[in-house]
């Protein structure tokens, strides 16, 4: 039972650190705005496909990994934007995967300000593979020795106010709050998809013809976990090359860089230095994003 106690303690640390907020975190969130707020679909006259791969806490076996592919953009009607995302999040024996589709409508508030409103919905599949967990006693009822899965449907709502070089958005994901019943011995309300609250804002300051600075912020909250905030700053040269960093409260400091080719193909890489208690096991995270854009 000693090994079982160690296993459970370690899994508890992983789950609290990575899924205290049940949705994955992204260091380069300013490059992946659509995955945070679906009202970004149709904001600009562009169709964008973006890949993201995040390998968290290198050196830890079965540490969290995130992969998603998103496609979003404007339609023939400049007021309407649509998009979709396919994603998978893995952490040890657990997996969350699914597909999400969104619809956004943009309207003019004033001659300078616009408002985007979006609804999104899709299917989520949660699974846990008990065969990947080794126990001292094979018949120990503490954990299961089989793979269990469950599919649920969920939805989200997003709003985005923006003008030239500035945006402010709010997202309410998992608004249906489905119950997960993977384990009959656990009450359903203890495995609910909790309400999350995302607030994001960003600004692009044109310092000169060649240089620009982009500060951005992303605040995330889910009860009863303390508010977690990402403060990010990116410096761009000639809209081609950028360097930047992100400070995530109670979690990590990230450094990132990227390159943009002809405003059509861009690549970004981020390296996180862990500052939370998990640093005793791993001190780094890698994140890569690749985008393709077609302008209307």
C-alpha positions as CSV (number, residue, x, y, z in Angstrom):
1,X,0.0,0.0,0.0
2,X,3.0,2.3,0.4
3,X,3.4,2.5,-3.4
4,X,-0.3,3.2,-3.8
5,X,-0.1,6.1,-1.3
6,X,2.8,7.6,-3.1
7,X,1.0,7.2,-6.5
8,X,-2.1,8.9,-5.2
9,X,-0.2,11.7,-3.6
10,X,1.8,12.3,-6.8
11,X,-1.4,12.2,-9.0
12,X,-3.0,14.7,-6.6
13,X,-0.2,17.1,-7.2
14,X,-0.4,16.7,-11.0
15,X,-4.2,17.1,-11.0
16,X,-4.2,20.2,-8.8
17,X,-1.3,21.9,-10.6
18,X,-2.6,21.2,-14.2
19,X,-6.4,20.8,-13.9
20,X,-7.3,22.9,-10.8
21,X,-8.6,24.9,-13.7
22,X,-10.1,22.1,-15.8
23,X,-9.1,23.7,-19.1
24,X,-5.5,23.7,-20.4
25,X,-3.3,26.8,-20.1
26,X,-1.3,28.3,-23.0
27,X,1.8,30.5,-22.6
28,X,1.4,32.1,-26.0
29,X,-2.2,33.0,-25.5
30,X,-2.0,36.3,-27.4
31,X,-1.2,34.2,-30.5
32,X,-4.0,31.8,-29.8
33,X,-6.8,34.2,-29.0
34,X,-9.5,32.1,-30.7
35,X,-8.9,29.2,-28.4
36,X,-9.5,31.5,-25.5
37,X,-12.4,33.6,-26.9
38,X,-14.4,32.3,-30.0
39,X,-15.6,35.9,-30.7
40,X,-12.2,36.5,-32.4
41,X,-13.5,34.5,-35.3
42,X,-14.3,37.1,-38.0
43,X,-12.7,40.0,-36.2
44,X,-10.2,40.4,-39.0
45,X,-10.5,39.8,-42.7
46,X,-8.6,36.5,-42.6
47,X,-9.0,32.8,-42.5
48,X,-6.5,31.2,-40.1
49,X,-5.5,27.6,-39.4
50,X,-3.3,27.1,-36.3
51,X,-1.6,24.1,-34.6
52,X,-0.5,24.1,-31.0
53,X,1.5,21.5,-29.2
54,X,2.4,21.9,-25.5
55,X,4.6,19.5,-23.6
56,X,4.3,20.4,-19.9
57,X,6.8,19.5,-17.1
58,X,9.5,17.7,-19.1
59,X,11.2,14.9,-17.2
60,X,8.0,13.7,-15.5
61,X,6.5,10.5,-16.9
62,X,3.0,11.0,-18.3
63,X,3.1,14.8,-17.7
64,X,0.3,16.9,-19.2
65,X,0.4,17.3,-23.0
66,X,-1.9,19.5,-25.0
67,X,-2.6,19.5,-28.8
68,X,-5.2,21.4,-30.7
69,X,-5.9,22.4,-34.3
70,X,-8.2,25.4,-34.9
71,X,-9.6,26.9,-38.0
72,X,-11.4,30.2,-37.9
73,X,-12.2,33.3,-40.0
74,X,-14.6,35.7,-41.7
75,X,-17.3,34.6,-44.1
76,X,-18.8,36.3,-47.1
77,X,-20.8,38.3,-44.7
78,X,-18.2,40.5,-43.0
79,X,-20.3,40.6,-39.8
80,X,-20.2,36.8,-39.4
81,X,-17.2,34.6,-38.3
82,X,-17.2,30.9,-37.9
83,X,-14.6,28.5,-36.5
84,X,-13.8,25.1,-35.1
85,X,-11.2,23.4,-33.0
86,X,-10.1,19.8,-32.4
87,X,-8.2,19.2,-29.2
88,X,-6.8,16.6,-26.9
89,X,-5.3,17.0,-23.4
90,X,-3.4,14.1,-21.7
91,X,-2.2,13.8,-18.1
92,X,-1.1,10.4,-16.9
93,X,-3.9,7.9,-17.4
94,X,-6.5,10.6,-18.0
95,X,-7.5,12.1,-21.4
96,X,-9.8,14.9,-22.5
97,X,-10.5,15.2,-26.2
98,X,-13.2,16.7,-28.4
99,X,-14.4,19.0,-31.1
100,X,-16.0,22.4,-30.8
101,X,-17.7,24.7,-33.4
102,X,-18.5,28.4,-33.0
103,X,-20.5,31.2,-34.6
104,X,-19.7,34.9,-34.0
105,X,-21.6,38.0,-35.0
106,X,-19.9,41.4,-35.1
107,X,-21.7,44.7,-34.9
108,X,-20.6,48.4,-34.9
109,X,-21.0,50.2,-31.5
110,X,-19.5,53.5,-32.7
111,X,-17.4,54.6,-35.7
112,X,-14.4,53.1,-33.9
113,X,-15.6,50.4,-31.6
114,X,-17.1,47.0,-32.5
115,X,-18.6,44.2,-30.5
116,X,-18.3,40.5,-31.3
117,X,-20.7,38.0,-29.7
118,X,-20.1,34.3,-30.0
119,X,-21.7,31.0,-29.0
120,X,-19.8,27.7,-29.3
121,X,-20.7,24.0,-28.6
122,X,-19.3,20.6,-29.2
123,X,-18.7,17.1,-27.8
124,X,-16.1,16.2,-25.2
125,X,-14.9,12.7,-24.3
126,X,-13.2,12.0,-21.0
127,X,-11.4,8.8,-20.2
128,X,-9.1,7.2,-17.6
129,X,-7.1,4.1,-18.3
130,X,-6.8,2.1,-15.1
131,X,-4.5,-0.5,-16.9
132,X,-1.7,2.1,-16.8
133,X,-1.8,2.3,-13.0
134,X,0.2,-0.3,-11.1
135,X,-1.0,-1.3,-7.6
136,X,0.6,-3.4,-4.9
137,X,-2.7,-5.3,-4.6
138,X,-4.4,-6.1,-7.9
139,X,-7.8,-6.3,-6.3
140,X,-7.4,-3.0,-4.4
141,X,-10.8,-1.2,-4.9
142,X,-9.1,2.3,-4.6
143,X,-8.5,2.4,-8.4
144,X,-10.0,0.6,-11.3
145,X,-8.0,-1.8,-13.6
146,X,-10.0,-1.0,-16.8
147,X,-10.4,1.9,-19.2
148,X,-13.5,4.0,-18.7
149,X,-14.9,6.7,-21.0
150,X,-17.7,9.2,-21.1
151,X,-18.9,11.6,-23.7
152,X,-20.8,14.8,-22.9
153,X,-21.9,17.9,-24.8
154,X,-21.0,21.4,-23.7
155,X,-21.2,25.0,-24.7
156,X,-19.6,28.4,-24.1
157,X,-20.4,32.1,-24.6
158,X,-17.9,34.8,-25.5
159,X,-18.0,38.6,-26.0
160,X,-15.3,40.8,-27.5
161,X,-15.1,44.6,-27.6
162,X,-12.4,45.9,-29.9
163,X,-11.1,48.8,-32.0
164,X,-7.8,49.4,-33.8
165,X,-4.9,48.0,-31.8
166,X,-7.0,47.2,-28.7
167,X,-9.4,44.4,-27.5
168,X,-11.1,43.3,-24.3
169,X,-13.0,40.0,-24.0
170,X,-14.9,37.8,-21.6
171,X,-15.5,34.0,-22.0
172,X,-17.8,31.7,-20.1
173,X,-16.8,28.1,-21.0
174,X,-18.5,24.9,-19.7
175,X,-21.8,26.7,-19.1
176,X,-23.8,23.5,-19.2
177,X,-21.8,22.1,-16.2
178,X,-22.2,18.4,-17.1
179,X,-21.6,15.7,-14.5
180,X,-19.0,13.0,-15.1
181,X,-20.0,9.6,-14.0
182,X,-16.9,7.6,-14.6
183,X,-16.9,6.2,-11.1
184,X,-20.2,5.0,-9.6
185,X,-18.7,5.2,-6.1
186,X,-18.3,8.9,-6.3
187,X,-21.2,11.3,-6.2
188,X,-21.9,13.1,-9.5
189,X,-21.7,16.6,-8.1
190,X,-18.1,15.9,-7.1
191,X,-17.2,15.4,-10.8
192,X,-18.9,18.3,-12.4
193,X,-17.5,20.5,-15.2
194,X,-17.1,23.7,-13.2
195,X,-17.9,27.2,-14.3
196,X,-14.9,29.1,-15.5
197,X,-14.4,32.8,-16.1
198,X,-11.9,34.2,-18.6
199,X,-11.1,37.9,-19.1
200,X,-8.5,38.9,-21.6
201,X,-7.2,42.2,-23.0
202,X,-4.4,43.4,-25.3
203,X,-3.0,46.5,-26.9
204,X,-0.6,47.1,-29.8
205,X,1.6,50.2,-29.4
206,X,3.3,51.3,-32.6
207,X,6.6,52.8,-31.4
208,X,7.9,53.5,-34.9
209,X,7.5,52.3,-38.5
210,X,9.5,49.1,-37.6
211,X,8.9,48.6,-33.9
212,X,5.8,47.7,-31.9
213,X,5.1,46.6,-28.4
214,X,2.1,44.4,-27.4
215,X,1.1,44.0,-23.7
216,X,-1.6,41.5,-22.9
217,X,-3.3,40.0,-19.9
218,X,-5.4,36.8,-19.3
219,X,-7.2,36.3,-16.0
220,X,-8.7,32.9,-15.2
221,X,-10.9,31.9,-12.3
222,X,-12.8,28.8,-11.2
223,X,-14.1,28.3,-7.7
224,X,-12.5,27.6,-5.2
225,X,-9.0,28.0,-6.8
226,X,-7.4,31.4,-6.4
227,X,-7.4,33.7,-9.4
228,X,-4.6,32.9,-11.9
229,X,-3.4,35.7,-14.1
230,X,-1.0,35.8,-17.1
231,X,0.8,39.0,-17.8
232,X,2.5,39.0,-21.2
233,X,4.6,41.4,-23.3
234,X,5.7,41.0,-26.9
235,X,8.1,43.2,-28.9
236,X,7.9,43.0,-32.7
237,X,10.3,44.2,-35.3
238,X,8.9,44.9,-38.8
239,X,5.9,42.6,-38.0
240,X,8.2,39.7,-38.8
241,X,10.2,38.8,-35.7
242,X,9.2,39.0,-32.1
243,X,10.5,38.3,-28.6
244,X,8.5,38.3,-25.4
245,X,7.7,36.8,-22.1
246,X,4.8,35.8,-19.8
247,X,4.5,35.8,-16.0
248,X,1.8,33.4,-14.7
249,X,1.0,33.9,-11.1
250,X,1.8,31.0,-8.8
251,X,2.9,28.9,-11.7
252,X,5.7,29.9,-14.2
253,X,7.7,32.4,-16.1
254,X,7.7,31.9,-19.9
255,X,10.0,33.2,-22.6
256,X,8.9,33.1,-26.3
257,X,10.0,34.1,-29.8
258,X,8.6,33.8,-33.3
259,X,8.8,34.6,-36.9
260,X,6.2,35.7,-39.4
261,X,6.7,35.1,-43.2
262,X,4.8,37.5,-45.5
263,X,1.9,37.6,-43.0
264,X,0.9,34.2,-44.2
265,X,3.0,31.6,-42.2
266,X,4.1,32.1,-38.6
267,X,5.8,30.0,-36.0
268,X,6.2,30.6,-32.3
269,X,8.0,28.8,-29.5
270,X,7.7,29.2,-25.7
271,X,9.8,27.9,-22.9
272,X,8.3,27.9,-19.4
273,X,10.4,27.9,-16.2
274,X,8.3,26.4,-13.4
275,X,8.0,28.4,-10.2
276,X,5.3,26.4,-8.4
277,X,5.8,23.5,-6.1
278,X,6.0,21.1,-9.1
279,X,9.5,22.5,-9.8
280,X,10.9,19.9,-7.4
281,X,10.0,17.3,-10.1
282,X,10.3,19.4,-13.3
283,X,11.4,22.9,-14.1
284,X,10.5,23.4,-17.8
285,X,7.7,23.3,-20.4
286,X,7.9,23.5,-24.2
287,X,5.2,25.0,-26.4
288,X,5.1,25.3,-30.2
289,X,2.5,27.0,-32.4
290,X,2.3,27.1,-36.2
291,X,-0.2,29.2,-38.2
292,X,-1.3,29.6,-41.8
293,X,-3.3,32.7,-42.9
294,X,-5.3,33.5,-46.0
295,X,-6.4,37.1,-46.3
296,X,-9.8,38.0,-47.8
